[in-house]
Amino acid sequence: MSAVRPQVLVIDDEPQIHRFLAPALDAAGYEPRRADSGQEGLRAIALWSPDAVVLDLGLPDMDGKDVLTRAREFYPGPIIVLSARDREAEKITALDLGANDYVEKPFGVGELLARIRAGLRQGALTPVVGGVVTAGDVVIDLDRRIVTRAGERVKLRPKEYDVLAYLARNAGKVLGHADLLKAIWGAGHADDVQYLRVVVGQLRHKLETDPAQPVILVTEPGIGYRLVQLDRSSSPTSGGPAG
């Protein structure tokens, strides 16, 4: 008897996307599922409860962000959104509404498959409320509110710890600026991105080997930040520029 393959539902109204993705997903070991509209996609999520969802934000019958909002009422799995390059605000909103990640159109199948794998790994983990999160030589003890680097305790200001802890509880997930600002400073500060940049910069100086090339607190340009759970043996030179 063959093993059950993870199901990936693709919600997109472009036939060429399905013709392109279905064989690629199949070859990668997934069972591709298809929906051509928002309503069909919501029914498919409810019926199949797929392991992951790829959601185009430009759908013919309803806004993809509305699909995302409604899906998050009952679906906890990873959702990767597809968005055009020139719609940065749309991507930010989608992340704030609960998307796990995004891929810009046009995209390469390798990139999308990598995002799906990351989403499935994240979905397989129990959400961290307390416990310990490790990122390279940085250890964040959420129960005791203690952060260490290479075994040495790191002194953090309250806001620095709050930002780090929020990222750690969502390790691997892109968190939008507005999401972080509302969670840490309150809804009235959702537009005060400079607050966040200052605190992230301070954290990088305390936690990163090279704050100008961060590998733990990584910037998603124009979107927000992601805490990357590196292995201790990972190269400290593989990150992108700070921002």
C-alpha positions in Angstrom: 0.0 0.0 0.0 1.4 3.4 -1.0 2.1 6.0 1.6 -0.3 8.9 1.9 1.2 12.0 0.3 0.7 15.5 1.7 -2.0 17.4 -0.1 -1.3 20.9 -1.4 -4.3 22.9 -2.6 -3.6 25.6 -5.2 -6.3 28.3 -5.4 -5.7 30.2 -8.6 -7.9 31.2 -11.6 -5.1 30.9 -14.2 -5.1 27.5 -15.9 -1.5 27.8 -16.8 -0.5 28.0 -13.1 -2.2 24.7 -12.5 -0.7 23.1 -15.6 2.7 24.3 -14.4 2.3 23.4 -10.7 0.4 20.1 -10.7 3.2 18.0 -12.2 5.9 19.9 -10.2 4.0 19.2 -6.9 3.4 15.6 -8.0 7.1 15.1 -8.7 8.0 16.6 -5.4 5.9 14.0 -3.5 2.7 16.0 -2.9 -0.8 15.3 -4.0 -1.9 18.5 -5.9 -5.5 19.7 -5.5 -7.0 22.5 -7.5 -9.5 25.3 -7.0 -10.2 28.0 -9.6 -12.0 30.6 -7.4 -12.2 31.8 -3.8 -15.5 30.1 -3.0 -14.3 26.9 -4.5 -11.1 27.2 -2.5 -12.9 27.7 0.8 -15.1 24.6 0.1 -12.0 22.6 -0.8 -10.2 23.6 2.4 -13.2 22.6 4.4 -13.7 19.3 2.6 -10.1 18.1 2.3 -8.2 20.0 5.1 -5.1 20.0 2.9 -1.6 20.0 4.4 -0.8 23.3 2.8 -2.5 26.0 0.7 -1.1 28.1 -2.1 -3.4 31.1 -2.5 -3.4 33.7 -5.3 -4.6 37.1 -4.1 -6.1 38.0 -7.5 -9.2 35.8 -7.8 -12.3 36.4 -10.0 -15.1 36.1 -7.5 -13.6 37.5 -4.3 -10.5 39.2 -2.9 -7.8 36.7 -2.0 -7.4 38.5 1.3 -11.0 37.7 2.1 -10.4 34.1 1.3 -7.4 34.2 3.7 -9.5 35.8 6.5 -12.3 33.3 6.2 -9.9 30.3 5.9 -8.2 31.3 9.1 -11.4 31.0 11.0 -11.2 27.2 10.6 -7.9 26.2 8.9 -4.7 26.2 11.0 -2.3 24.9 8.3 0.3 26.8 6.3 -0.9 29.3 3.6 1.5 30.7 1.1 0.2 33.6 -0.9 1.0 34.5 -4.5 1.3 38.2 -5.2 2.4 40.4 -8.1 5.7 42.3 -7.5 4.1 45.7 -7.5 1.6 45.0 -4.8 3.8 45.3 -1.7 1.0 46.7 0.5 -1.1 43.6 -0.4 1.6 41.3 0.7 2.0 43.1 4.0 -1.8 42.9 4.6 -1.9 39.2 3.8 0.9 38.5 6.3 -0.9 40.5 8.9 -4.1 38.5 8.2 -2.4 35.2 8.8 -0.5 34.1 5.7 2.7 32.2 6.6 4.7 33.4 3.6 4.5 34.8 0.1 5.9 34.2 -3.3 6.1 36.9 -5.9 4.8 36.4 -9.5 6.5 35.4 -11.7 8.1 32.7 -9.5 10.3 29.7 -9.9 8.9 26.3 -8.9 12.0 25.7 -6.7 11.3 28.7 -4.6 7.6 27.8 -4.1 8.5 24.2 -3.2 11.0 25.6 -0.6 8.3 27.8 0.9 5.9 24.9 1.1 8.4 22.7 2.8 9.2 25.5 5.3 5.4 26.0 6.0 4.9 22.2 6.5 7.9 22.1 8.9 6.5 25.0 10.8 3.0 23.5 10.9 4.4 20.3 12.3 5.7 22.1 15.3 3.5 22.7 18.4 3.0 26.5 18.6 5.4 27.8 21.2 3.7 29.5 24.1 6.5 28.8 26.6 9.5 26.6 26.4 12.9 27.1 24.8 13.7 28.4 21.3 17.2 28.0 19.9 18.7 30.0 17.0 22.3 29.1 16.5 24.1 29.9 19.7 21.2 32.0 21.0 18.8 30.4 23.4 15.5 32.0 24.4 13.9 30.6 27.5 10.3 31.9 27.2 9.3 30.5 30.6 12.0 32.1 32.6 12.5 35.2 30.3 16.2 34.5 30.0 18.2 34.9 26.8 21.7 33.5 26.4 24.3 33.7 23.6 27.1 31.1 23.6 26.2 30.3 27.2 26.4 33.8 28.4 23.3 35.7 29.6 22.3 38.6 27.4 20.8 41.6 29.1 17.8 42.9 27.2 15.6 45.9 27.8 11.8 45.1 28.2 10.9 46.1 24.7 13.8 44.2 23.2 12.8 41.1 25.0 9.1 41.5 24.0 10.0 41.8 20.3 12.4 38.8 20.5 9.9 36.7 22.4 7.1 37.4 19.9 9.4 36.5 17.0 10.5 33.4 18.8 7.0 32.2 19.4 6.5 32.5 15.7 9.9 31.2 14.7 10.3 30.8 11.0 7.3 32.9 10.1 7.4 36.3 8.4 5.8 38.8 10.8 4.7 42.1 9.3 5.7 45.4 10.8 2.1 46.2 11.8 1.7 42.9 13.4 4.8 43.3 15.6 4.0 47.0 16.4 0.4 46.2 17.4 1.5 43.2 19.5 4.3 45.1 21.4 3.3 48.8 21.4 -0.5 48.6 20.8 -2.8 49.3 17.9 -2.2 53.0 18.1 1.4 52.5 17.0 0.8 50.3 14.0 2.5 52.8 11.7 5.5 53.6 13.9 8.0 51.4 12.0 11.0 53.4 13.3 10.3 52.1 16.8 10.6 48.6 15.6 13.7 49.2 13.5 15.5 50.7 16.5 14.7 47.7 18.7 15.6 45.2 16.1 18.9 47.0 15.5 19.7 46.8 19.2 18.9 43.1 19.3 21.1 42.4 16.4 24.1 44.1 18.1 23.5 41.9 21.1 22.7 38.6 19.3 24.3 38.6 15.8 27.9 37.8 15.0 27.8 40.5 12.3 24.8 42.9 12.9 25.2 44.3 9.4 24.7 40.8 7.9 22.1 39.2 10.2 21.3 35.5 10.0 19.0 35.1 13.0 16.8 38.3 12.9 16.3 38.5 9.2 14.7 41.4 7.3 12.0 40.6 4.8 12.3 43.9 2.7 9.2 46.1 2.9 7.4 43.4 4.9 8.8 42.8 8.4 11.1 40.3 10.2 11.6 36.6 10.6 13.5 34.7 13.4 15.5 31.9 11.7 16.3 28.8 13.8 19.9 28.1 12.6 21.8 25.0 13.5 24.7 25.8 15.7 27.0 24.8 12.9 25.4 27.1 10.3 27.7 29.7 8.7 27.4 33.2 10.2 28.1 34.7 6.7 25.0 33.5 4.9 22.6 36.3 5.9 21.4 39.3 3.9 21.9 42.9 4.8 20.3 44.5 7.8 17.2 46.7 7.4 
